[in-house]
Amino acid sequence: MTVLLIWLALLALFAAGTWLGARLGLLPIVSQLLLAMLGLPLLVLGVIEPQAQIGAVQLVEPHWLKSLYGLSFALLLGYILSDVVDLRLSPESLKIALPSFFVPFFCGLACALWLLQPLPWLSAVSIGLLFSITAIPVLYLYLQGIGYDPSATRRLMHSAILMDLMCWSLFALAQGSSNPQNLIWPLLATALPLLLKALRLRHGLAYSLPFFALMLVFQQLKMNALVFGIGYLLCLAWLRQPFVLPLSPQALRRVQNGFAIPLILSYGILQIDFRQAVSGYSWFYLAALLVLPVLAKLGGNWIGLGWARPGMPAALRWRESLLLNIRGLTEIVFLNLLFQQHLIDSLLYFSLMLMSLFSTLLPALLGIRRPHSMPSLKRNSHGNF
């Protein structure tokens, strides 16, 4: 009962922090990251452990909590993948995306082999992908909030979607090749839309509800939910069947900000032994993981934007390089996926979460005006941006 009350208090704290952040002009994900990275460790060490005599590990032990985490994770991962597969390929977006993805990817791979060795090859690949990722929902909200030019917004969004599609697809393939037996059922399940179409089902929820249910099942069974998610949605796109979210955009945003994201962040952070992490922390290690991913991503973005638009003014090129470095929700979900599968340790998880917060704040810190209002997520007929 005490654990349940503590979790309810944590969710209330996140809600209050998000509300206060909105009054200060912060995106919800920025407020949530600040609270998770700075507030949670202080709360656990200063209040929960001495007062309630409950450690962080005990807070993540209940089976009901793991089920709620799995449900939240499946919801967010499915939501992100539904945006990733909504790709409109153009030569310009491809020219931006290729260097923006591969330059930080190879830098991350080199960093993993140099700084973090010895490391399994799948973990090294995962770190390379973490260097490359861009947060689609947060980037979209940021661009809308600062009133960015619509054509430039589309260009950046399509480039970000292409980068994230490469990221999730490469990880799914790498993960599948290391454990082929976990691929069979997810691959077979990707053909479910063909069966539903043969049964002449037309309502969008008849296709989206099985998607989220199977995402949860495969995630709980530790099978390759990524392969299933990407394959299922690509099959829907091939059938020209719209993907309909089970909730309205407004309701989904409330569930995300009020429950799913705080739960995922807290669940990950609370698995860290804060005392051991602080005592064993290297400032060189922290500085490298804060600075190198940002520099690599900015370099790749700069090259890609210059290739796509050779005449772009340097100031605009720098501005869009910073915007494409925004991390946030997509990286959080990917980080939790790696942490859950023991591909990264708690120290690396905490360091890269700090990097994600730093990257998301960087445009505002360097003079790109922060958003003053939070527009609704405008999605097209397929349920995507």
Sequence and secondary structure as in RCSB ss.txt:
>XXXX:A:sequence
MTVLLIWLALLALFAAGTWLGARLGLLPIVSQLLLAMLGLPLLVLGVIEPQAQIGAVQLVEPHWLKSLYGLSFAL
LLGYILSDVVDLRLSPESLKIALPSFFVPFFCGLACALWLLQPLPWLSAVSIGLLFSITAIPVLYLYLQGIGYDP
SATRRLMHSAILMDLMCWSLFALAQGSSNPQNLIWPLLATALPLLLKALRLRHGLAYSLPFFALMLVFQQLKMNA
LVFGIGYLLCLAWLRQPFVLPLSPQALRRVQNGFAIPLILSYGILQIDFRQAVSGYSWFYLAALLVLPVLAKLGG
NWIGLGWARPGMPAALRWRESLLLNIRGLTEIVFLNLLFQQHLIDSLLYFSLMLMSLFSTLLPALLGIRRPHSMP
SLKRNSHGNF
>XXXX:A:secstr
 HHHHHHHHHHHHHHHHHHHHHHTT  HHHHHHHIIIIIHHHHIIIIIIIII   HHHHT  HHHHHHHHHHHHH
HHHHHHHHHT     HHHHHHHHHHHHHHHHHHHHHHHHHS S  HHHHHHHHHHHH   HHHHHHHHHHTT  H
HHHHHHHHHHHHHHHHHHHHHHHHHHHH GGGTHHHHHHTTHHHHHHHTT   THHHHHHHHHHHHHHHHTTS H
HHHHHHHHHHHHHTT     SS HHHHHHHIIIIIHHHHHHHHHTTS HHHHHHT  HHHHHHHHHHHHHHHHHH
HHHHHHHH TT  HHHHHHHHHHTT  SHHHHHHHHHHHHTTSS HHHHHHHHHHHHHHHHHHHHTT    SS  
     TTS  
